[in-house]
């Protein structure tokens, strides 16, 4: 059984130099290009990461039900999934706390 680990939350590597066409004047044309085309923005990455955390929690929840009903043969699968979900949730909360802290600090700045 394959399990989705914390590496699912890692940020993709961007190329060191952006690839921009000489005649391309569209908005966002100066964005770095990834192997699958233009790299997504931060919002897309955030949504994907939150979906990943949610799917980890759903997987752990499903396995806990299987363990409670006796349908799960390998209890370590549930333990691993629950731990992954817990660590991913803790990471998400830490990132959220840092974002709120940064926003609060920006709001304190005098203009």
Protein Blocks (a to p, Z undefined) as FASTA:
>chain_A
ZZddfklmpccdddfbdcddfklcbehklpccdfkbcaddfklmmmmmmmmmmmmmmmmm
mmmmmmmnopamblmlmmmmmmmmmmmmmmmmmmmmmmmmmmmmmmmpcZZ
